[in-house]
Amino acid sequence: MNWLCARCVGYGILIGTAGVKILASDDAKKVYTNVTAAVLRGVDSIAETYENIKENCEDIVSDAKLINRDRYEAKEAKLIEDAKAVLKAEKEKQAE
């Protein structure tokens, strides 16, 4: 049992040492560099998409405000016309 544990520890050290050497190799550094470059391109793409969505949302809000302003102005104009009609009817009634 003791030799089994010692062998497992030895294999662990061997694999760990080989892993460190592999991770520190020039080929591995090239892979890290390429992966990092891909991530940076992805970040740029996401930032561009975010800006497009933000601009579209600003346009939508602006258009919605214009629609609401037009509706309020139309409603106010109708109220004024109704009030004028009531005043005109009242004047005609008094004239009789």
N, C-alpha and C positions, 0 to 999 in steps of 0.2 A: 504494500500500500504506500509506503514512504517513497519507493522508487517511482511509483506512478505519479505522485504529486510533484516530485522533483522533475520528472520528464515533462509534465504539463507546464511547469514554471519555465523550464528551459525552452520549450517550444514557443511559449508566449514571448519570451525575451527575443528569441530568434525572429519570430514573425514581426514583433514590434520594431526591431532594428532594421529589418528589411523594409518594412512599411515606411519608416522615417527616411531611409535612403531613397525609396521610390518617390515619396512625396516631395523630396528636396531636389529631385533630378531636373535637368533642363527641359526634358519633355513634359514633365508635370507642370513646370512653370509656364510653358507655352499654352497648355490646356487651361490653366488658371487665367492667363491673360486673355485668351479667346472667350472664356466664359464671362469674365468681367466686362469685356467689350460688348458682348451680347446683352448683358444686363443693362449696361449704359444705353445701348440702342433702344432697349425696351422702355427704359425710363423716359427717354426722349419722346418715344412714340406715345406713351401714356400722357405725358405733359401736353403734347400737341392735341390729343383727343380731348383732354380736359379743357383746354382753351377753346376748342371748337364748341364743345357742349356749353361752356360758360357764355360764349358769345350768342349762341342760339337761345339760351334762356333769357339773356338780357333783351334780345329782340322780341321774344314772346311777351315778356313783361311790359315792354314799351308798347307793343301793339294792343295788349289787353287794357292798358291805361287809356290809350286813345279811344278804344271802343267804349269804355265806361264813361269817358268824358263826353263823347258824342251822345250816348244814351241819356246822360244827365241833362245835357243842353236841350235835347229834344223834349224831354219830360218837362223841363222848366218852360220851354216855349209853348208847350201844350197847356200848361197851367196858366200862363199869361193870356193865351187866346181864350181859354175858358172864362177867365176872369173878365176879359173885355166883353165877351158875349153876355155874361151875366149883367155887367154894368149897362150895356146897350139895351138889354131887355128891360132892365129896371128904369132907364130913362124913358123908353117908349111907354112903359106902364104909367109913369108919372105924367107924361105928356097927354095922355088920354083923359 
